[in-house]
Amino acid sequence: MSKHQPLVDSAWLLAHVEDPSVVVVEIDNGTANYESGHVPGAVKIDWERDLLDPVVRDVVPRDRFERLVSSLGIGNDDTVVFYSAQSNWWAAVAYWYFRMYGHTDVRLLDGGRRAWIVGGHPLSKQSVTRARTEYQAKDLDLATRAYRDDVLDASSALVDVRSPEEYTGELLAARGMSQEHPQRRGHIPGAVNIPWTATVNEDETFKSPEEIAEVYRAHGVALEDGVTLYCRMGWRSSHSWFALSELIGVDGVRNYDGSWNEYGMLTGVPIERTSA
């Protein structure tokens, strides 16, 4: 099992919003939600602007990461609690990045932004600025990251966490998102389809570790042998990585964040189009 507490509920967060050692971060693809009202005291991260390399499609470099985290007033020993909309998609990505850069005490608000609002907790529109720190990140730990060559020669279970329609090739992206992309349709040969939604309840909170493990076992995935996850852009696969690695404590879980955005553009690689 995981050695730290990866999830907090809204009651815990409400009791700790004024704790100077707890830094709450709302992350999204943009800042519209934050500006409409956020957890009091929360600072903001724009996923695309702040956490992606500005030139190469990759994780933000260490020096830029250190500057960002320092500017948010986060210290190396602080407890960082992320939350977002979309069942914590972007919060899970940020969690994964922080863990790769060596931050030990990172957590997610279970149920994300929705849980805070449904719980009737206060929202603030006040911009938050914390005193700058001198954050020191560790070298990027790539043990939980998979690359193109890893999925072409997969030695562990390969799980596609996209929707069944994306997996079969009926759709190129999730419903409601643009279908106009240059990638081919389908999935990586040998991948099992276990949508990321299988790990969450209707209220966007995570299912129990036992329930999540049973979902994977029911699909024939031997968790003890390790798992590599992918989606379209690495958001949903980060969410499933969190469920397996952090909630259940499975060793050898890797996130192929290049995902279908990369694989579906490659020349000459095998692609399957089959039923889910």
Steps between C-alpha positions, in 0.01 A plus 500: 500500500603861453715641779348848494144631501425574135137609541327750728130576518338843505452492878875447551580779259256738666675436831843572346442796265671734748785261581816675373665165422214395268493654154181453300534521122221517244621387159315507172557548129451875541398702805129570441382264775747643750394855425131411540568383857756275665587342834598788729877539503553284192760602243456419131683310227413507132599151382596591144670830583680395817573126486591436138833572337446817291677353195512119516189298584632377833498548875606850601880509559633488855613864516166625373318267740702637792420858401129421472477321834708768674271773360197316642651511847540124530785370714666161476340384825149634432195282451368576151132425430388514138147513368336569165184456299444199272529246784853625582650437153743790519555458873618144435746621235641761739523239777698273266736782400565599863571140595742462209683811617531354848236679706397251766179634652259551210128429525178529302168633623272201449222602262687811393334836448156343488535346847595835652204678341244226567616492861386858536847626589598863441646630176720803463570724200796661671832461322749322726871578526722310740849600603753377246714199593822353361368161397754231413374219280675167458606361164199376307425140605390320185415169667127569462520627142476290183612592150416393145756220490368364830151448360631358174676230702275485805610253767209582733126539455402787270176678585316754285295718738314689227131450426393180320417710191857633484644154562309339213572787262144626477618833644840666501441701818255489789143607424463875518858559387622583151527197272714689247847363573764345273543183704381163378210337685519186711721373780843353568499124432466296817352784703203427725230768520424605860361854484622738769136545604507146640701633795256773608154524648218710354590786736856502354661360815728199464369151555662299777837333431329162520239598241762641263718192529202277427420696182851434369498135602165453325672612179779249546766749612748356750588810701797332666674487160484876444280709270560761229216745442415735215216719377504776237709773666611360836234661717267205547789255523649712782168462680510120465870500596404675824228244569732202453830634629390726781167362621569128461879520527576292189869493407611545141214722380612728215326780318558527124418870484590521132189284465292488182599857416845358424435137411217575257737723300785250464583355161496125461396400853230235545146615584194290582135581451291248687205487735557612860 
